[in-house]
């Protein structure tokens, strides 16, 4: 795993339609709109945040986690609204012994159903496999989250199975999780 490729300088990733870049102070209103929306976190291990001061501090926490080399949170931006936060995609739980990372994502409700999460994952995969030299990328999904499962399957992830009552998710209690993954050798095909 080449951690310098991800943590030396904040990576900006671009496709024809999307930009994945650092979330800055000027993205606060979009960030608050995401974290303030209960529906976004129905199937997620994150509690909504309704306090603006709390959400404002989170931008600093994103920076702190990046500097500690534990997590990268990219803002998802569309090219036609390049300063309006459409969502967040992240890489975390970097396991250098196994050469593996976990990814997660969520979108502002106004951007649901437009293929943005699918494209954001598609944009992240070559970066993690080729530049960071990850061997395994995985994601955990609540069984009820059909949209997130579709995003992963469209990106050639394999459903490995269901972990029954295996995780304590904030605001949800103990939950079942479906495990999805893709390996570098599968991506290269």
C-alpha positions in Angstrom: 0.0 0.0 0.0 1.4 3.4 -1.0 0.0 5.6 1.7 2.0 8.6 0.4 -0.1 8.5 -2.8 -3.1 9.3 -0.7 -1.7 11.2 2.3 1.2 13.2 0.9 -1.1 15.8 -0.7 -4.9 15.8 -0.7 -5.9 13.9 -3.9 -8.3 15.6 -6.3 -10.0 13.1 -8.6 -11.9 14.2 -11.8 -14.1 12.5 -14.3 -16.0 14.0 -17.2 -18.9 14.9 -14.8 -17.5 14.9 -11.3 -14.8 16.3 -9.1 -13.8 14.6 -5.8 -12.0 17.2 -3.7 -11.4 18.5 -0.2 -14.4 19.9 1.8 -13.6 23.5 2.7 -15.2 26.1 5.0 -17.1 27.6 2.0 -18.9 24.2 1.5 -20.5 24.5 5.0 -24.1 25.2 3.9 -24.1 22.1 1.6 -22.5 20.0 4.4 -25.1 21.1 6.9 -27.9 20.4 4.4 -26.6 16.8 4.2 -26.0 16.2 7.9 -29.3 17.9 8.9 -31.4 15.5 6.7 -32.7 12.5 8.6 -33.5 10.5 5.4 -29.9 10.5 4.2 -28.8 8.6 7.3 -31.7 6.1 7.4 -29.4 3.2 6.4 -26.2 4.6 7.7 -24.1 4.3 10.9 -24.2 8.1 11.3 -26.5 10.2 13.3 -27.9 13.3 11.7 -26.5 16.6 13.1 -28.9 19.5 13.5 -26.6 21.9 15.2 -24.7 24.2 12.8 -21.8 24.7 15.1 -21.3 21.0 15.4 -21.3 20.6 11.6 -18.9 23.5 11.2 -16.4 21.8 13.5 -16.7 18.6 11.4 -14.7 20.3 8.6 -11.8 20.6 11.0 -12.3 16.9 12.0 -12.1 15.8 8.4 -8.7 17.6 8.1 -7.5 16.1 11.4 -8.4 12.6 10.3 -6.7 13.1 7.0 -3.5 14.5 8.8 -3.6 11.4 11.1 -3.8 9.2 7.9 -6.9 7.4 9.2 -9.6 8.6 6.8 -10.1 10.6 3.6 -13.4 12.4 3.1 -13.9 13.8 -0.4 -16.6 16.2 -1.3 -18.5 15.0 -4.4 -19.1 17.9 -6.8 -20.7 17.9 -10.2 -18.8 19.9 -12.9 -21.8 22.1 -13.7 -22.1 23.0 -10.0 -18.4 22.8 -9.0 -18.8 24.6 -5.6 -22.1 23.0 -4.5 -21.5 19.9 -2.4 -23.5 17.0 -3.9 -22.3 14.4 -1.4 -19.4 12.7 0.4 -17.3 9.7 -0.4 -14.7 8.4 2.0 -12.0 5.8 2.4 -11.2 4.6 5.9 -10.1 1.6 7.9 -6.8 1.4 6.0 -5.4 -2.1 6.8 -1.8 -2.1 5.6 -1.2 -5.7 6.7 -4.0 -7.0 4.4 -3.7 -4.1 1.9 -7.4 -3.3 2.2 -9.6 -0.3 2.7 -13.3 0.4 3.4 -15.3 2.9 1.4 -18.6 4.7 2.1 -20.7 7.4 0.5 -23.8 9.5 0.9 -25.5 12.1 -1.2 -27.5 15.2 -0.6 -31.2 14.2 -1.2 -31.5 16.6 -4.1 -28.9 14.5 -6.0 -30.4 11.1 -5.4 -31.3 9.0 -8.4 -28.9 10.7 -10.8 -26.1 8.1 -10.9 -23.7 10.4 -8.9 -22.8 7.8 -6.2 -22.2 5.1 -8.9 -19.9 7.5 -10.8 -18.1 8.7 -7.6 -17.3 5.0 -6.7 -16.2 4.4 -10.3 -13.9 7.4 -10.1 -12.4 6.3 -6.7 -11.6 2.7 -7.7 -8.7 3.3 -10.2 -7.1 5.7 -7.8 -7.2 3.2 -4.9 -6.2 0.2 -7.0 -3.5 1.9 -9.2 -2.1 4.8 -7.3 -2.5 3.7 -3.7 -1.9 0.0 -4.7 -4.8 -1.3 -2.6 -5.6 -5.0 -3.1 -9.1 -5.1 -1.6 -11.8 -2.5 -1.4 -14.9 -3.3 0.7 -18.1 -1.7 1.8 -20.7 -2.5 4.5 -24.3 -1.9 3.7 -27.5 -2.3 5.7 -29.7 -5.0 4.0 -32.5 -2.5 3.5 -30.3 -0.1 1.6 -31.2 -1.2 -2.0 -29.8 1.9 -3.6 -26.4 1.6 -2.1 -26.2 -2.1 -3.0 -27.0 -1.1 -6.6 -24.2 1.4 -6.6 -21.7 -1.3 -5.6 -23.0 -4.0 -7.9 -22.8 -1.5 -10.9 -19.1 -1.1 -10.0 -18.5 -4.9 -10.0 -18.4 -5.4 -6.3 -19.3 -8.9 -5.1 -21.7 -9.5 -2.2 -19.8 -11.7 0.2 -22.6 -12.3 2.6 -24.5 -11.0 5.6 -23.0 -10.4 9.0 -25.9 -11.0 11.3 -26.2 -8.6 14.3 -22.5 -7.9 13.9 -22.1 -4.2 14.2 -23.1 -1.4 16.5 -24.1 1.5 14.3 -24.6 4.9 15.9 -28.3 5.7 16.2 -29.3 2.2 14.9 -28.1 -0.2 17.6 -26.9 -3.6 16.7 -27.5 -4.2 13.0 -27.0 -6.8 10.2 -24.6 -5.7 7.6 -24.0 -7.0 4.1 -20.4 -7.1 3.1 -19.4 -6.2 -0.5 -15.9 -6.2 -2.0 -13.8 -5.9 -5.1 -10.3 -7.2 -5.5 -7.6 -5.6 -7.7 -7.4 -8.7 -9.9 -11.2 -8.4 -10.5 -11.0 -4.7 -11.3 -8.2 -5.3 -13.8 -10.3 -7.7 -15.9 
